[in-house]
Amino acid sequence: MEIQDVIDNKDDKEYIIKALKENGKFLEWVSEKLKNDKEVVKVALEQDGEALEFASDELKNDKEIILLGIKGAPWTICYASEKLKADKEVVLESCKNYGQALYYASEELRDNEEVVKSAIMNKGTIIKYASDRLRDKKDIAEMAVQQDKGAYHFLSWRLRQDDDIKKLLE
């Protein structure tokens, strides 16, 4: 199938489902009505999590849809609604495979130890998006620096002076 075929049939649900099974990103070219159809969007996301970009704003506020997108492409948390960027389960799921997801997390979740640990285990330097409180917590700082020595630069001033932390840089 070609993009023009999808455009020509953008309102035909049966046709679109068949097309999305072939290429989830064809979701970009379907009608607004079908971009808001949960069944259609699920088919697209099962084929390609990156198709989340093209789902309706309403479905970007649907936890099941966001989790399906994240499963296929963890970075797509950036498309989640603010409500879901504050949902611990959603953010944790993304952080497990994509530490940078912490950047999109709510302020509250940037201060959640479980979420921050999950993110820094994947990418140590992402500690820069953790709350000031957690950037000053020694066990978290050690984890981050062990994962990536560059994380040292994002620790609290106090911990940058800590001898145990400095030893991790050797």
N, C-alpha and C positions, 0 to 999 in steps of 0.2 A: 504494500500500500504506500501511496505517496501522500504528502501533506495536502495537496490539492483535492485528493479523494476524500480526505477527512473533512476539509473545509466544505466541500460540496454536500457532505452528509452529516454536518455538525449537529443536527437535531435528531438524527436517527439513532436512538439508543442502542438498538441491536447491532447496527453497523459499527457504531463507536466502540462498543464493548469488544467486538472482534478486533478492531484496529488497535485498541489499547493493550490487548493481550500480546500483540506483536511489538508494540512500542508505547510504553507508558507515557512518554513525553508528548505523544500526540494530543494529550489532554489540553495542551496550550491552544489547540485549534478548534476545540469543540464549543458548543454554545454555552452561554452563561448558565442556562438551566441545567445542563448536564455537568458542568463544573461544580454544581451544587447538589448533585445526585450522589448520595453516599455509595451506592452500589457501583456506579461508574468510576468514582474516584478510587475506591478500594481496588478495582481491577487494575487501574493505572499504577497504583502504588505497589501492588504485588509484583508487577512487571519491573518497575523502576521507582525506587523511593524518591528520587529526585523530582518526580512529577508533582510532588507536594506543592512546589512553587505555583502551580497552575490551578490548584483547588480554590474554591470560593473562600472568602473570608469566614463565612459561617462554618465551613468544614475545618478551617484552620483553628477553630475553637472547639473541635470535637476530639476528645482525648484518644479515642480508638483510632481515628484517622492519623493523628500526629504520631502515635506510637508505631503505626504501620509504616509511615514515612521514615521515621528514625531507624526502624529495624533495617531498612534497605540502604539508608544514607543518613548516618547519625548527625551530620552537619545541618540537616534540614530543620533542626529545632529553631533555626533563625526565622522560619515562617510561622511558627506557632503563635497563637494569641498571647497577649500579656498574661492572661489568666493561666494558661498552660505553661508559660515560662516560670510561673510561681508554683507549679505542681511538682512536688518532690519526685514522684515516680517517673514523670516524663523527663525531668532534668537528669536524674540518675541514669536512666536508660541511655540517654545521649552521651553523658560524661564517660560511661564505661568504655566506649570506643572512640570518643572524640572529646578530649580534654577541653578543647576550646569552647565547648558548649557552656562552660561556666560563664563566659562572657555574656551570654544571653539570659542567664539565670536572674531571677529577681534578687533584690538586695538581701532579702531574708535568706534565700538559699545560698547566697555567697558567704553567709555567716553560719552555714550548717556544716558541721565537721564531716559527716558522712559524704555529702555532696562534694565538698572541696577535696577530701582525700581521694575520692573516685576520679576526680578530674586530674589531680596532680600525679596520680599513679600512671596516668596515660601521657601527661605532658607537664613536667615539673614547673616550667616557667609560667604556666597559667595561674600560679599562685598570685600573680599580680592582680588578678580580678577577685581574689578572696577578700573578705572583710579585713580591716586593720587588726581586729582581735585575733583572727586566725593566722594572719601573717606574723603575729607575735607569739604564736604557740609553737614551742620547740619541737614537739613530735611531728607536727605538720611541716615545719620548716625543714627538718631532717629528711623527711620523705621526699619533699620537693627537690632538695639539693642532690639527694642520691639519684633521683631520676634524671636530673639535668642540672649540672653545676651552675648554669646561667640563672637558675632560680634564686641564687644567693642575692642578686641585685634587687630583688623584689621583697626581701624580708624586712622586718622592722629594723630600725637602727640598732635597737638593743641586741637582737639576735645576730646581726652582722658582726657584732663585737664578741660573740660567744666562741670560746675556744673549741668546743665540740663541733660546732658548725664549720668553723674555719678548717678543722682537720679533714672534713669531708671534701674540701676543695683540693687537697693534696693528691 
